[in-house]
Amino acid sequence: MGAWKVAPALAAGCTAILKPSELASVTCLELADVCREVGLPPGVLNILTGFGTEAGAPLASHPHVDKVAFTGSSATGSKIMASAAQMIKPVSMELGGKSPIIVFEDVDLDKALFGCFWTNGQICSATSRLLVHAKHEKKPLIATIQTIKQCGQILKVLEFIATAKREGATILSGGDRPKHLTTGFFVEPTIITDVTTSMQIWREEVFGPVLCVKTFGTEDEAIDISNDL
């Protein structure tokens, strides 16, 4: 993900400062080492580690930073935009997403399900809503266990699932920590049905292995449901 931000800047002849998440800084430091080894001059790519309030906020508001590109939550993105606006500097935001996959009646359901859970919850463009033609409604949905990188996030994911249950959704599969894993931050792949478009789980980004499933009858209905956010 860091390379997505850095590559265009370097290709345009600019220098870049990459501020990774404090929870996953090592990969960006390794990226800098690779760039140094292949001959990138010192100071062209710089890695700034630390917490958002201590490193990210001063970086976004610094008068010598001409442009800010950010990937993360909508709440943090809003703060960065406000900070950058004081200097009237351009920003590019890649924030939360609720991408749907629409499975029509002539689709191979097994292949579609594999695609639904591939990197599910790991990037903001990953699928978190599945619209299935009513023909497939009774067919089984199968998935595999996925890890979450930190404790705080696992609690958020479990709270999303609990809220969905309180609002009347059905946990078809998963919904908890795996009983056979005593260490680590794991959540079972979770499939939720009987959801309405007004539920939190349908409308907000979860960033975990949680898939909401809703059926449709016609193409127009599938499009309307997909756009109802």
C-alpha positions in Angstrom: 0.0 0.0 0.0 2.9 2.3 0.7 4.2 1.8 -2.8 0.9 3.0 -4.2 1.6 6.3 -2.6 5.3 6.6 -3.2 5.6 5.4 -6.8 3.6 8.2 -8.5 5.5 10.9 -6.5 8.9 9.5 -7.5 7.8 9.0 -11.1 6.9 12.7 -11.2 10.3 13.7 -9.9 9.1 14.6 -6.4 10.5 13.7 -3.1 8.2 11.8 -0.7 7.7 11.3 3.0 5.9 8.0 3.9 4.3 7.8 7.3 3.1 4.2 7.9 0.7 3.0 10.5 2.4 2.6 13.9 1.0 -1.0 13.9 2.8 -1.9 10.6 5.9 0.2 10.1 8.5 -2.5 9.2 7.3 -3.1 5.7 7.8 0.6 4.8 11.2 0.6 6.4 12.1 -2.4 4.2 10.8 -0.6 1.2 13.1 2.3 1.9 16.1 -0.2 2.2 15.2 -1.7 -1.2 15.1 1.8 -2.7 18.4 2.7 -1.2 20.0 -0.5 -2.5 18.9 0.1 -6.1 20.4 3.6 -6.0 17.7 6.0 -5.0 19.5 9.1 -3.7 19.4 9.9 0.0 16.5 12.2 1.0 14.3 11.3 -2.0 12.2 8.8 0.0 11.9 9.4 3.7 10.1 7.2 6.2 8.5 8.9 9.3 7.3 6.5 12.0 5.2 7.2 15.0 1.7 7.8 16.1 -0.7 9.9 14.1 -1.0 12.8 16.6 2.8 13.0 16.9 3.9 12.4 13.4 1.0 12.4 11.0 -0.7 15.6 12.1 2.4 17.8 11.9 3.3 16.3 8.6 -0.1 17.1 7.1 0.0 20.7 8.3 3.6 21.4 7.5 4.0 24.3 5.1 6.8 22.6 3.0 4.6 19.5 2.3 2.9 20.4 -1.0 0.4 17.5 -1.2 -1.0 14.8 1.1 -2.2 11.3 0.1 -3.9 9.3 2.9 -5.3 5.8 3.2 -7.3 5.1 6.4 -10.5 5.8 8.3 -13.0 8.4 7.4 -12.6 10.0 10.8 -8.8 10.4 10.4 -9.2 11.5 6.8 -11.5 14.3 7.9 -8.9 15.6 10.4 -6.2 15.5 7.8 -8.3 17.4 5.3 -9.0 20.1 7.9 -5.4 20.4 8.7 -4.3 20.5 5.1 -7.0 23.1 4.3 -5.3 25.6 6.5 -2.5 25.7 3.9 -4.9 25.2 1.0 -2.9 22.1 -0.1 -4.4 19.4 -2.2 -5.2 16.0 -0.7 -6.1 12.6 -2.1 -8.1 10.4 0.2 -8.7 6.6 0.1 -11.1 6.1 3.0 -13.8 3.6 4.0 -15.6 1.4 1.5 -18.5 -1.0 1.3 -17.9 -2.7 -2.0 -20.6 -5.1 -3.2 -20.3 -8.3 -5.3 -23.4 -9.1 -7.3 -23.9 -12.8 -8.0 -26.5 -13.5 -10.8 -28.3 -16.8 -11.3 -25.9 -18.0 -14.0 -22.7 -17.6 -11.9 -20.5 -20.4 -10.5 -21.2 -19.8 -6.8 -18.1 -21.5 -5.5 -15.8 -19.2 -7.6 -17.8 -16.2 -6.5 -17.5 -17.1 -2.8 -13.7 -17.5 -3.1 -13.6 -14.0 -4.6 -15.8 -12.6 -1.8 -13.4 -13.7 1.0 -10.1 -13.0 -0.9 -8.5 -10.3 1.3 -11.9 -9.6 2.8 -11.6 -6.9 5.4 -7.9 -6.2 4.6 -8.3 -3.3 2.2 -11.1 -0.7 1.8 -12.0 -1.9 -1.7 -12.5 -5.5 -0.5 -16.0 -7.0 -0.7 -18.1 -6.6 2.4 -21.5 -6.9 0.8 -22.7 -9.9 -1.2 -25.9 -9.6 -3.3 -27.0 -13.1 -4.4 -29.8 -13.9 -6.8 -32.7 -15.6 -5.1 -31.9 -18.8 -7.0 -28.8 -19.3 -4.9 -30.4 -18.4 -1.5 -30.4 -21.9 0.0 -26.9 -22.9 -1.1 -24.1 -23.2 1.6 -21.5 -20.5 2.1 -18.1 -21.6 3.2 -15.0 -19.7 4.3 -11.7 -20.0 6.1 -10.2 -18.3 9.2 -8.5 -15.0 8.8 -6.3 -13.1 11.3 -6.6 -9.5 12.4 -3.4 -7.5 13.1 -4.2 -6.0 16.5 -6.3 -6.2 19.6 -8.2 -3.0 19.2 -9.5 -3.9 15.8 -10.7 -7.3 16.9 -12.9 -5.7 19.5 -14.4 -3.3 16.9 -15.2 -6.2 14.6 -16.9 -8.2 17.4 -18.9 -5.1 18.3 -20.1 -4.7 14.7 -21.2 -8.4 14.8 -22.9 -7.9 18.2 -24.8 -4.8 16.9 -25.9 -6.7 13.8 -27.5 -9.4 16.1 -29.2 -6.8 18.2 -30.6 -5.1 15.1 -32.2 -8.4 14.0 -29.6 -9.9 11.6 -28.8 -13.6 11.6 -25.2 -14.8 12.1 -25.2 -17.7 9.5 -21.6 -18.6 10.2 -18.8 -17.5 12.5 -19.3 -14.4 14.6 -16.7 -15.1 17.3 -13.1 -15.9 18.1 -12.1 -19.4 17.0 -12.3 -21.7 20.1 -9.2 -23.7 19.1 -6.9 -20.7 18.9 -5.9 -19.5 22.3 -3.4 -16.8 21.2 -3.4 -14.2 18.5 -6.1 -11.8 17.2 -8.4 -14.0 15.2 -12.0 -13.7 14.1 -13.9 -16.5 12.4 -15.0 -15.7 8.9 -18.5 -14.4 9.5 -21.5 -14.5 7.2 -24.5 -12.4 8.1 -27.9 -12.7 6.6 -31.4 -11.2 7.1 -29.8 -7.7 6.9 -31.6 -4.6 5.9 -30.0 -1.6 4.2 -30.5 0.5 7.3 -28.4 -1.7 9.5 -24.9 -0.5 10.7 -23.3 -3.7 9.4 -24.6 -3.0 5.9 -23.7 0.7 5.8 -20.4 1.1 7.6 -16.9 -0.3 6.9 -16.0 -3.2 9.3 -12.4 -3.9 8.2 -12.6 -7.6 9.2 -13.6 -10.9 7.7 -17.4 -10.1 7.8 -19.7 -10.6 4.8 -23.3 -9.4 4.6 -25.5 -11.4 2.3 -28.7 -10.1 0.8 -30.8 -11.6 -2.1 -32.3 -9.9 -5.1 -34.6 -10.8 -7.9 -33.8 -8.5 -10.8 -30.8 -6.6 -12.1 -32.4 -3.2 -11.4 -33.1 -4.3 -7.8 -29.5 -5.4 -7.4 -28.3 -2.0 -8.6 -30.7 -0.1 -6.3 -29.6 -2.1 -3.3 -25.9 -1.6 -4.1 -26.3 2.1 -4.3 -28.4 2.4 -1.1 -25.8 3.6 1.3 
